[in-house]
Amino acid sequence: MIPAILISAVVVALCSAIHYFMLKRVSDAIASGPANARGRHLSMTIGAITVAHVIEALIYTFAFVWAVRGLQIGDLRPAASGAPDPTLMDYFYFSLVNFTTLGRGDLNPDGHLRFITGIEAFHGFLMITASGSFMLQVMGGKAPLSDDG
């Protein structure tokens, strides 16, 4: 259980830092740009948020792969019997499904991988909520994380 807790803590810290960095860069770009370019600001915000979330899901993907194949603290099993072992794309899909809290049931974690899965769902929900709040402020004409905001 300790390795799962440590992996989760490191991944949460790393993904939170990436998320903050991306939103801060967008906010600074909005603050230094023309105030009447709301469409451009919104497009930039949506693009940066999408890239940040995909990167974060990829980080969780590699954490899952390392936990299963390296540390052997759990497994990811297809729900259908006789299905092949999960590929890297399956792990990425599983991560995206958990990060967005969609929670489909076609791949099932077991062992301590379940802890990391739960943390990813919580953290993904937190990041998506922060992104939505940020985007709402941008739509209101603000640069939320900028000193000029």
Buried (B, 14 or more C-beta within 10 A) or exposed (E): EEBBEEBBEEBBEBBBEBBBEBBBBBBBBBBEEEEEEBEEBBEBBBEBBEEBBBBBBBBBBBBBBEBBEEEEBBBBBBEEEEEEEBEEEBBBBBBBBBBBEEEEEEBBBEBBBEBBBBBBBBBBBBBBEBBEEBBEBBEEEBBBBBEEE
